Amino acid sequence: MDDQADEIAETAEPARGDEAPGRAMRVAAALKAKGGDEFAKPGSIIEVKFVKGESLSLTASRLLALMILTAGGDAWEDRPHRMRKADIRRGHKGNERISDMLEELHRTLFAVDDKSWRGKKATTRFSLISRSREESEEDGEAGWIEWEFTPDARRLIQASETYAVLNRQAVLGFRSSYALKLYELGALRLHRRHSTWKGDMASLRAALGIPPEVYTDFAQLRRKVLEKAKAEIDQLAHFKVEWSEIRKGRTVTELEFRFEPKGAPDVLDTVDELDRHSSGRKARRDGTVEDVAVAQSARALPGAATKSVIKPEDRTFPRGSISFGANDLLEIGRQFGGGWDVNMIADAYRDHMGDRLERLRGAKMIASWRGFCEGWVIRRGRPQ
């Protein structure tokens, strides 16, 4: 991870003792204390492989993400965690039962490379949750669920020094489990020096949970999995994804995925989309619906309150130095600007946005500024 991760991690007081958690849990605790839709998922959990022939459904994957969000910086501790059923129902409106998702999490096996007691290469297989309780159905959405992570999962979570910062609305907005998994892999690698993921076809299937008997023809896998996942990620994530196909003869043997932060205008479109109802999202993604009236309406009310808007609601990006009186914007520049002078980036941001900057308020302004800082580092690298 880079220096930005270190700064975020330091916002939480490190635990004391021999069982102190790694950077991932410190960041998770800091983000949970901050509030909002962002949460940290440990890289060790994102990178676990599905046992051959197994994978999680989209709804179970979402539930696992909500469990990680809810547990926050305490996910590594040997204790139960609790969540309201209403918080799960809010994420999906289908007929899936929470009990079905819990049972799926119980029975799905994951695998990590390990060593045996003799020091030989080995594979450890385990489940992520060991025990769960669901209050009776008569309680409906007023009820709660309770669960505990397995010792193997807790050890991975505790030791993880890498993490992905995910957006709750984005996680719950995906309609493909493969897209959600690729989104997590991209968020994990986005701010590394080499923001790529490369693997052969077996590794890709293990990472995304694609069964071996499904999409055996690569052209079909490209069309049914990769292109659909890219379309969703480009619409809902704070970054974009591209891939290269590495061939041996006419056969695709490896894939290399590249993840790049969105520029300021694209980030604004993403924030708009996450705030809108999911119905019609595919049509908007495919460009088959008229979108102008809604976009104009959203920008005509720059002070409209949302869950993540920054108060005061009519605040705009400062015209002068942001070193004084704009601590949150300054901190974003420091965290995501790669060590460049924050006011230099701010001047470039004003030039880039032009008149559009006057219409930005609240969460959209924050997201746009952060996206520009991330893109600045991608384009220019780090100062020497």
Contacts in CASP RR format, 6 or more apart in sequence:
PFRMAT RR
TARGET T0000
AUTHOR 0000-0000-0000
METHOD contacts of the structure
MODEL  1
MDDQADEIAETAEPARGDEAPGRAMRVAAALKAKGGDEFAKPGSIIEVKF
VKGESLSLTASRLLALMILTAGGDAWEDRPHRMRKADIRRGHKGNERISD
MLEELHRTLFAVDDKSWRGKKATTRFSLISRSREESEEDGEAGWIEWEFT
PDARRLIQASETYAVLNRQAVLGFRSSYALKLYELGALRLHRRHSTWKGD
MASLRAALGIPPEVYTDFAQLRRKVLEKAKAEIDQLAHFKVEWSEIRKGR
TVTELEFRFEPKGAPDVLDTVDELDRHSSGRKARRDGTVEDVAVAQSARA
LPGAATKSVIKPEDRTFPRGSISFGANDLLEIGRQFGGGWDVNMIADAYR
DHMGDRLERLRGAKMIASWRGFCEGWVIRRGRPQ
1 23 0 8 1.000
1 161 0 8 1.000
1 162 0 8 1.000
1 163 0 8 1.000
1 191 0 8 1.000
1 192 0 8 1.000
2 191 0 8 1.000
2 192 0 8 1.000
2 193 0 8 1.000
2 338 0 8 1.000
3 338 0 8 1.000
3 339 0 8 1.000
4 191 0 8 1.000
4 335 0 8 1.000
4 336 0 8 1.000
4 337 0 8 1.000
4 338 0 8 1.000
5 23 0 8 1.000
5 27 0 8 1.000
5 163 0 8 1.000
5 191 0 8 1.000
6 23 0 8 1.000
7 334 0 8 1.000
7 335 0 8 1.000
8 27 0 8 1.000
8 30 0 8 1.000
8 31 0 8 1.000
8 335 0 8 1.000
9 23 0 8 1.000
9 26 0 8 1.000
9 27 0 8 1.000
9 30 0 8 1.000
10 26 0 8 1.000
11 30 0 8 1.000
12 26 0 8 1.000
12 27 0 8 1.000
12 29 0 8 1.000
12 30 0 8 1.000
12 33 0 8 1.000
12 73 0 8 1.000
14 20 0 8 1.000
14 26 0 8 1.000
15 21 0 8 1.000
15 26 0 8 1.000
19 158 0 8 1.000
21 73 0 8 1.000
21 76 0 8 1.000
21 157 0 8 1.000
21 158 0 8 1.000
22 158 0 8 1.000
22 159 0 8 1.000
22 160 0 8 1.000
22 161 0 8 1.000
23 160 0 8 1.000
23 161 0 8 1.000
23 162 0 8 1.000
23 163 0 8 1.000
24 40 0 8 1.000
24 41 0 8 1.000
24 42 0 8 1.000
24 43 0 8 1.000
24 44 0 8 1.000
24 157 0 8 1.000
24 160 0 8 1.000
24 161 0 8 1.000
24 162 0 8 1.000
24 163 0 8 1.000
25 42 0 8 1.000
25 72 0 8 1.000
25 73 0 8 1.000
25 75 0 8 1.000
25 76 0 8 1.000
25 157 0 8 1.000
25 158 0 8 1.000
25 160 0 8 1.000
26 73 0 8 1.000
27 40 0 8 1.000
27 163 0 8 1.000
27 165 0 8 1.000
28 39 0 8 1.000
28 40 0 8 1.000
28 42 0 8 1.000
28 68 0 8 1.000
28 71 0 8 1.000
28 72 0 8 1.000
28 73 0 8 1.000
28 75 0 8 1.000
28 163 0 8 1.000
29 72 0 8 1.000
29 73 0 8 1.000
29 74 0 8 1.000
31 38 0 8 1.000
31 39 0 8 1.000
31 40 0 8 1.000
31 72 0 8 1.000
31 165 0 8 1.000
32 39 0 8 1.000
32 69 0 8 1.000
32 72 0 8 1.000
32 73 0 8 1.000
36 168 0 8 1.000
36 307 0 8 1.000
36 308 0 8 1.000
37 167 0 8 1.000
37 168 0 8 1.000
37 169 0 8 1.000
37 307 0 8 1.000
37 308 0 8 1.000
38 165 0 8 1.000
38 166 0 8 1.000
38 167 0 8 1.000
38 168 0 8 1.000
39 68 0 8 1.000
39 69 0 8 1.000
39 72 0 8 1.000
39 165 0 8 1.000
39 166 0 8 1.000
39 168 0 8 1.000
40 72 0 8 1.000
40 163 0 8 1.000
40 164 0 8 1.000
40 165 0 8 1.000
40 166 0 8 1.000
41 65 0 8 1.000
41 68 0 8 1.000
41 163 0 8 1.000
41 164 0 8 1.000
41 166 0 8 1.000
41 184 0 8 1.000
42 68 0 8 1.000
42 75 0 8 1.000
42 156 0 8 1.000
42 157 0 8 1.000
42 160 0 8 1.000
42 162 0 8 1.000
42 163 0 8 1.000
43 160 0 8 1.000
43 162 0 8 1.000
43 163 0 8 1.000
43 164 0 8 1.000
43 188 0 8 1.000
44 156 0 8 1.000
44 157 0 8 1.000
44 159 0 8 1.000
44 160 0 8 1.000
44 162 0 8 1.000
45 68 0 8 1.000
45 128 0 8 1.000
45 153 0 8 1.000
45 156 0 8 1.000
45 157 0 8 1.000
45 160 0 8 1.000
46 164 0 8 1.000
46 184 0 8 1.000
46 185 0 8 1.000
46 188 0 8 1.000
47 185 0 8 1.000
47 188 0 8 1.000
47 207 0 8 1.000
48 110 0 8 1.000
48 111 0 8 1.000
48 112 0 8 1.000
48 156 0 8 1.000
49 110 0 8 1.000
49 111 0 8 1.000
49 112 0 8 1.000
49 206 0 8 1.000
49 207 0 8 1.000
50 56 0 8 1.000
50 108 0 8 1.000
50 109 0 8 1.000
50 110 0 8 1.000
50 111 0 8 1.000
50 206 0 8 1.000
50 209 0 8 1.000
51 109 0 8 1.000
51 110 0 8 1.000
51 111 0 8 1.000
51 125 0 8 1.000
52 206 0 8 1.000
52 212 0 8 1.000
53 209 0 8 1.000
53 211 0 8 1.000
53 212 0 8 1.000
54 108 0 8 1.000
54 109 0 8 1.000
54 209 0 8 1.000
55 108 0 8 1.000
55 177 0 8 1.000
55 208 0 8 1.000
55 209 0 8 1.000
55 210 0 8 1.000
55 211 0 8 1.000
56 64 0 8 1.000
56 104 0 8 1.000
56 105 0 8 1.000
56 108 0 8 1.000
56 177 0 8 1.000
56 209 0 8 1.000
57 101 0 8 1.000
57 104 0 8 1.000
57 177 0 8 1.000
58 174 0 8 1.000
58 175 0 8 1.000
58 176 0 8 1.000
58 177 0 8 1.000
58 180 0 8 1.000
59 92 0 8 1.000
59 96 0 8 1.000
59 101 0 8 1.000
60 101 0 8 1.000
60 104 0 8 1.000
60 105 0 8 1.000
60 108 0 8 1.000
61 177 0 8 1.000
61 180 0 8 1.000
61 181 0 8 1.000
62 91 0 8 1.000
62 92 0 8 1.000
62 171 0 8 1.000
62 172 0 8 1.000
62 174 0 8 1.000
62 180 0 8 1.000
63 88 0 8 1.000
63 98 0 8 1.000
63 101 0 8 1.000
63 102 0 8 1.000
63 105 0 8 1.000
64 105 0 8 1.000
64 128 0 8 1.000
65 166 0 8 1.000
65 168 0 8 1.000
65 171 0 8 1.000
65 180 0 8 1.000
66 83 0 8 1.000
66 87 0 8 1.000
66 88 0 8 1.000
66 91 0 8 1.000
66 168 0 8 1.000
66 171 0 8 1.000
67 81 0 8 1.000
67 83 0 8 1.000
67 129 0 8 1.000
67 147 0 8 1.000
68 75 0 8 1.000
69 168 0 8 1.000
70 81 0 8 1.000
70 82 0 8 1.000
70 83 0 8 1.000
70 87 0 8 1.000
71 81 0 8 1.000
71 149 0 8 1.000
74 81 0 8 1.000
75 81 0 8 1.000
75 149 0 8 1.000
75 154 0 8 1.000
75 157 0 8 1.000
76 154 0 8 1.000
76 157 0 8 1.000
76 158 0 8 1.000
77 154 0 8 1.000
78 148 0 8 1.000
78 151 0 8 1.000
78 154 0 8 1.000
79 148 0 8 1.000
80 131 0 8 1.000
80 146 0 8 1.000
80 147 0 8 1.000
80 148 0 8 1.000
81 146 0 8 1.000
81 147 0 8 1.000
81 148 0 8 1.000
81 149 0 8 1.000
82 144 0 8 1.000
82 145 0 8 1.000
82 146 0 8 1.000
83 144 0 8 1.000
83 145 0 8 1.000
84 141 0 8 1.000
84 142 0 8 1.000
84 143 0 8 1.000
84 144 0 8 1.000
85 98 0 8 1.000
85 134 0 8 1.000
85 135 0 8 1.000
85 139 0 8 1.000
85 140 0 8 1.000
85 141 0 8 1.000
85 142 0 8 1.000
85 143 0 8 1.000
85 144 0 8 1.000
85 145 0 8 1.000
86 141 0 8 1.000
86 142 0 8 1.000
86 143 0 8 1.000
88 98 0 8 1.000
88 101 0 8 1.000
88 145 0 8 1.000
89 141 0 8 1.000
90 172 0 8 1.000
91 172 0 8 1.000
92 172 0 8 1.000
98 134 0 8 1.000
98 145 0 8 1.000
99 134 0 8 1.000
102 129 0 8 1.000
102 132 0 8 1.000
102 134 0 8 1.000
102 145 0 8 1.000
102 147 0 8 1.000
105 127 0 8 1.000
105 128 0 8 1.000
105 129 0 8 1.000
105 132 0 8 1.000
106 127 0 8 1.000
106 129 0 8 1.000
106 132 0 8 1.000
107 127 0 8 1.000
108 127 0 8 1.000
108 128 0 8 1.000
109 125 0 8 1.000
109 126 0 8 1.000
109 127 0 8 1.000
110 125 0 8 1.000
110 126 0 8 1.000
110 127 0 8 1.000
110 128 0 8 1.000
111 123 0 8 1.000
111 124 0 8 1.000
111 125 0 8 1.000
112 123 0 8 1.000
112 124 0 8 1.000
112 126 0 8 1.000
112 156 0 8 1.000
113 121 0 8 1.000
113 122 0 8 1.000
113 123 0 8 1.000
114 122 0 8 1.000
114 123 0 8 1.000
114 124 0 8 1.000
115 121 0 8 1.000
115 122 0 8 1.000
116 122 0 8 1.000
124 152 0 8 1.000
126 150 0 8 1.000
126 152 0 8 1.000
126 153 0 8 1.000
127 150 0 8 1.000
127 153 0 8 1.000
128 149 0 8 1.000
128 150 0 8 1.000
128 153 0 8 1.000
129 147 0 8 1.000
129 148 0 8 1.000
129 149 0 8 1.000
129 150 0 8 1.000
129 153 0 8 1.000
130 148 0 8 1.000
130 149 0 8 1.000
130 150 0 8 1.000
130 151 0 8 1.000
131 147 0 8 1.000
131 148 0 8 1.000
132 145 0 8 1.000
132 146 0 8 1.000
132 147 0 8 1.000
132 148 0 8 1.000
133 145 0 8 1.000
133 146 0 8 1.000
133 147 0 8 1.000
134 145 0 8 1.000
134 146 0 8 1.000
135 143 0 8 1.000
135 144 0 8 1.000
135 145 0 8 1.000
149 157 0 8 1.000
162 188 0 8 1.000
163 188 0 8 1.000
164 184 0 8 1.000
164 186 0 8 1.000
164 187 0 8 1.000
164 188 0 8 1.000
164 190 0 8 1.000
165 187 0 8 1.000
166 183 0 8 1.000
166 184 0 8 1.000
166 187 0 8 1.000
167 237 0 8 1.000
167 238 0 8 1.000
167 274 0 8 1.000
169 274 0 8 1.000
169 275 0 8 1.000
170 183 0 8 1.000
170 236 0 8 1.000
170 237 0 8 1.000
170 238 0 8 1.000
170 274 0 8 1.000
171 180 0 8 1.000
171 183 0 8 1.000
173 236 0 8 1.000
173 274 0 8 1.000
173 278 0 8 1.000
173 281 0 8 1.000
174 180 0 8 1.000
174 183 0 8 1.000
174 232 0 8 1.000
174 236 0 8 1.000
175 232 0 8 1.000
175 282 0 8 1.000
176 225 0 8 1.000
176 228 0 8 1.000
176 229 0 8 1.000
176 232 0 8 1.000
177 209 0 8 1.000
178 208 0 8 1.000
178 209 0 8 1.000
178 210 0 8 1.000
178 225 0 8 1.000
178 228 0 8 1.000
178 229 0 8 1.000
179 228 0 8 1.000
179 229 0 8 1.000
179 232 0 8 1.000
179 233 0 8 1.000
181 207 0 8 1.000
181 208 0 8 1.000
181 209 0 8 1.000
182 208 0 8 1.000
182 229 0 8 1.000
182 233 0 8 1.000
182 241 0 8 1.000
182 257 0 8 1.000
183 229 0 8 1.000
183 232 0 8 1.000
183 233 0 8 1.000
183 236 0 8 1.000
183 237 0 8 1.000
185 197 0 8 1.000
185 207 0 8 1.000
185 257 0 8 1.000
186 195 0 8 1.000
186 197 0 8 1.000
186 239 0 8 1.000
186 241 0 8 1.000
186 257 0 8 1.000
186 259 0 8 1.000
187 237 0 8 1.000
187 239 0 8 1.000
187 259 0 8 1.000
189 195 0 8 1.000
189 196 0 8 1.000
189 197 0 8 1.000
189 259 0 8 1.000
190 239 0 8 1.000
190 259 0 8 1.000
190 261 0 8 1.000
190 374 0 8 1.000
191 336 0 8 1.000
191 374 0 8 1.000
195 258 0 8 1.000
195 259 0 8 1.000
195 260 0 8 1.000
195 378 0 8 1.000
196 256 0 8 1.000
196 257 0 8 1.000
196 258 0 8 1.000
196 259 0 8 1.000
197 207 0 8 1.000
197 256 0 8 1.000
197 257 0 8 1.000
197 259 0 8 1.000
198 254 0 8 1.000
198 255 0 8 1.000
198 256 0 8 1.000
198 257 0 8 1.000
199 254 0 8 1.000
199 255 0 8 1.000
199 256 0 8 1.000
200 253 0 8 1.000
200 254 0 8 1.000
201 218 0 8 1.000
201 252 0 8 1.000
201 253 0 8 1.000
201 254 0 8 1.000
201 255 0 8 1.000
204 210 0 8 1.000
204 255 0 8 1.000
205 211 0 8 1.000
205 212 0 8 1.000
208 225 0 8 1.000
210 221 0 8 1.000
210 225 0 8 1.000
215 221 0 8 1.000
215 224 0 8 1.000
215 225 0 8 1.000
218 251 0 8 1.000
218 252 0 8 1.000
226 243 0 8 1.000
229 241 0 8 1.000
230 241 0 8 1.000
230 242 0 8 1.000
230 243 0 8 1.000
231 285 0 8 1.000
232 285 0 8 1.000
233 239 0 8 1.000
233 240 0 8 1.000
233 241 0 8 1.000
234 240 0 8 1.000
234 241 0 8 1.000
235 270 0 8 1.000
235 273 0 8 1.000
235 281 0 8 1.000
235 284 0 8 1.000
235 285 0 8 1.000
236 270 0 8 1.000
236 273 0 8 1.000
236 274 0 8 1.000
237 270 0 8 1.000
238 261 0 8 1.000
238 262 0 8 1.000
238 267 0 8 1.000
238 270 0 8 1.000
238 367 0 8 1.000
238 370 0 8 1.000
238 371 0 8 1.000
238 374 0 8 1.000
239 259 0 8 1.000
239 260 0 8 1.000
239 261 0 8 1.000
239 262 0 8 1.000
240 259 0 8 1.000
240 260 0 8 1.000
240 262 0 8 1.000
240 266 0 8 1.000
241 257 0 8 1.000
241 258 0 8 1.000
241 259 0 8 1.000
242 257 0 8 1.000
242 258 0 8 1.000
242 260 0 8 1.000
243 255 0 8 1.000
243 256 0 8 1.000
243 257 0 8 1.000
243 258 0 8 1.000
244 255 0 8 1.000
244 256 0 8 1.000
244 258 0 8 1.000
245 252 0 8 1.000
245 254 0 8 1.000
245 255 0 8 1.000
246 252 0 8 1.000
246 253 0 8 1.000
246 254 0 8 1.000
246 255 0 8 1.000
246 256 0 8 1.000
247 253 0 8 1.000
260 375 0 8 1.000
260 378 0 8 1.000
261 371 0 8 1.000
261 374 0 8 1.000
261 375 0 8 1.000
261 378 0 8 1.000
262 270 0 8 1.000
262 371 0 8 1.000
263 371 0 8 1.000
263 372 0 8 1.000
263 375 0 8 1.000
264 349 0 8 1.000
264 352 0 8 1.000
264 353 0 8 1.000
264 368 0 8 1.000
264 369 0 8 1.000
264 371 0 8 1.000
264 372 0 8 1.000
265 356 0 8 1.000
265 368 0 8 1.000
267 367 0 8 1.000
267 368 0 8 1.000
267 370 0 8 1.000
267 371 0 8 1.000
267 372 0 8 1.000
268 360 0 8 1.000
268 364 0 8 1.000
268 367 0 8 1.000
268 368 0 8 1.000
270 367 0 8 1.000
271 363 0 8 1.000
271 364 0 8 1.000
271 367 0 8 1.000
271 368 0 8 1.000
272 295 0 8 1.000
272 298 0 8 1.000
272 364 0 8 1.000
273 281 0 8 1.000
273 284 0 8 1.000
275 298 0 8 1.000
275 306 0 8 1.000
276 294 0 8 1.000
280 289 0 8 1.000
283 289 0 8 1.000
284 291 0 8 1.000
298 304 0 8 1.000
299 359 0 8 1.000
302 314 0 8 1.000
302 359 0 8 1.000
302 360 0 8 1.000
302 361 0 8 1.000
303 309 0 8 1.000
303 313 0 8 1.000
303 314 0 8 1.000
303 361 0 8 1.000
303 362 0 8 1.000
304 313 0 8 1.000
305 313 0 8 1.000
306 363 0 8 1.000
308 362 0 8 1.000
308 363 0 8 1.000
309 361 0 8 1.000
309 362 0 8 1.000
309 363 0 8 1.000
310 328 0 8 1.000
310 362 0 8 1.000
310 363 0 8 1.000
310 365 0 8 1.000
310 366 0 8 1.000
313 361 0 8 1.000
313 362 0 8 1.000
314 361 0 8 1.000
315 361 0 8 1.000
315 362 0 8 1.000
315 365 0 8 1.000
316 357 0 8 1.000
316 358 0 8 1.000
316 360 0 8 1.000
316 361 0 8 1.000
316 365 0 8 1.000
317 329 0 8 1.000
317 346 0 8 1.000
317 349 0 8 1.000
317 350 0 8 1.000
317 353 0 8 1.000
317 357 0 8 1.000
317 360 0 8 1.000
317 365 0 8 1.000
317 369 0 8 1.000
318 325 0 8 1.000
318 326 0 8 1.000
318 329 0 8 1.000
318 346 0 8 1.000
319 350 0 8 1.000
320 346 0 8 1.000
321 343 0 8 1.000
321 346 0 8 1.000
322 329 0 8 1.000
322 330 0 8 1.000
322 342 0 8 1.000
322 343 0 8 1.000
322 346 0 8 1.000
323 330 0 8 1.000
323 342 0 8 1.000
323 343 0 8 1.000
328 366 0 8 1.000
329 346 0 8 1.000
329 366 0 8 1.000
329 369 0 8 1.000
330 342 0 8 1.000
332 366 0 8 1.000
332 369 0 8 1.000
332 370 0 8 1.000
332 373 0 8 1.000
333 342 0 8 1.000
333 345 0 8 1.000
333 369 0 8 1.000
333 370 0 8 1.000
333 373 0 8 1.000
334 342 0 8 1.000
335 373 0 8 1.000
336 370 0 8 1.000
336 371 0 8 1.000
336 373 0 8 1.000
336 374 0 8 1.000
336 377 0 8 1.000
337 345 0 8 1.000
337 373 0 8 1.000
337 374 0 8 1.000
337 376 0 8 1.000
337 377 0 8 1.000
338 373 0 8 1.000
338 376 0 8 1.000
338 377 0 8 1.000
338 381 0 8 1.000
338 382 0 8 1.000
338 383 0 8 1.000
339 382 0 8 1.000
339 383 0 8 1.000
340 376 0 8 1.000
340 377 0 8 1.000
340 380 0 8 1.000
340 382 0 8 1.000
340 383 0 8 1.000
345 372 0 8 1.000
345 373 0 8 1.000
345 376 0 8 1.000
348 372 0 8 1.000
348 376 0 8 1.000
349 357 0 8 1.000
349 369 0 8 1.000
349 372 0 8 1.000
349 373 0 8 1.000
350 357 0 8 1.000
352 372 0 8 1.000
353 360 0 8 1.000
353 368 0 8 1.000
360 368 0 8 1.000
END
